[in-house]
Amino acid sequence: MVEAPAALATVDNACEWLGQHRSALLGALAQEGALLLSGFPLRSAEDFDLFSGAFGFTPFTYEESLSNAVRINKTPRVFTANEAPPEVNIPLHHEMAQTPFPPEKLFFFCQSAAEHGGETPLCRSDVLYRRLGEVDAIGAAAFEAKGVRYTTRMPGQNEAASGQGRSWGSTLRADSQAEAEQRLEGLGYDYQWLGDDALLATSPVLPAVDTLPDGRKTFFNQVIAAGRGWKAVGPGKPPPVSFGDGSLIPDALLETVVRLAQELTVPLRWQDGDLALIDNRRVMHGRFPYAGARKREVLVALTKD
């Protein structure tokens, strides 16, 4: 954790400090995978926008993403983390790893911490993949060799009560079914229209394992979230995630992945004003349910580099 110096009274002061310490912070991020910055003078979405933007990364907006979560923009590049109800547990995942275009880094800003719960669980996926290889070398090799495909339902209208309820029109930036089909075909997706104006879309084969700049391999995917958090929908109820060759991921293998991830998970307990920077390739995140009169408000900014 990085504590702000007491002299930082304004966001401009914080940005100046960041300019002097950016290299050290990014070095620590490359080593640890996640950083928590606490005590900085950040109060609003605009403050968060300025400070996260001062890192100098290329922004990745919600509008241009293929995120399947319903979110609300606060500034052009800052938006809510997820509009799913407080009681919904959001499993560990790498942001948008179910799409061909995931972000590289994630900024989270806690504008208001929950009264009870609402922690953000974090898990090092490079360590997870190493552990999986030790426990089930055949399963680890299957993920690396075959990759994975994801099948999701995109509703006709946003469904805020779902952790993955973003409409196909918003997700694909399409005003008609024909435009949606053109976009999906360009991305290599298979698709099928359902009777309720929803769209069943299956991704092209995507990697389940990635190689980091330091040469380590990381379990970069949405296998836990899709395998344990998504519902099978559509004709024949295809699994939300399968190996890239269409074969099923054995339940015992999935259970091993879930168990190992739980053993490695560290909960990030938010305080108002906290900011976290996460390497999306190295660290998975999620959301624990929360309760209480105080609403949890965590905002996000994503980057392309």
Phi, psi and omega in degrees: 000141178250118178268136180289140173298147183297337185284350182279096185264339184228167177296323177299318176301316181297320179293322176297316178299318180298320179302329181276337188241007185303313183299318179294320180296317180290330174295318177293322178297317180297330181278317189260332181092341179205144177231142174246123177251121187236146176085008179279152185282065181247125184234334189227172176299324179293320176300314180299318178302312182296314185289314179295324178294334181292346175291338174087015178278159176283122183291150178236103188281158177299319183301318184274354182277165173256026177304138179262008179267144174281126181223163180237124178290136175255325169222175181305332181239002179246134181213168180291152183293315180189138181265011178297147182302157185303328184282351182280125173274128178257112186294165178302140179197162167264130187305120175060024177293349176277005181238163177288348187229076178276155174286161180268321181227152180236132168254130172243138179231123180269101177282328179207117180281148178292153177292319179223128177076206178080014178295157174256106178290140179236142181217127177286113184279340173290320176292320179300316182292323176298316179296320179298319178297327178288324185272320183214083183297325180292317178296317178299317180294326179295317178300317183291320184283321188265334189068191183218161172231146182241139176241123183229156174258126175254115182289165177289330177229153179305137176241092187295336181286352181255144175290348179222050188257021179289137184290159178293327179297316179289315183299316186262001184051053184236138178263354181210164177299323179297318178294320179298316180297319180297318179295316181295317179296323177294333180267356178084021179273150163267151184207161178207132177278136178260168188290343183260026183068014175270162184236129174261118185236135177242125185293161166295173176294126181239153180296145170258345181226135180237162176249127182278164179304332180275004177093349178287149175265144184229145181278077189264101184190188176241027188298316181294311182297314182289319184287333183241350184240341182263150178266142172285125183225166176090171181304127181079356180048064178297147181295146180298333177217140177217170172295161183297337179272006179092351180285154182285145172281119182305138182299325179296323178292316178299318179298322177297316178299314180299315182297314180297319179297319178298321179295331183265353187286137174239124180279131174271111181266114189282147164235151181308133177090352179294146174230133177241139175244125187235133172281108187294336180282334188257332189232128171274157176219170177202203176211126173279150175301159180217165182209171179113167183290336184273122182284136175284125178233100176242126182254160187228146166223135183247159179228156179267351181222000000 
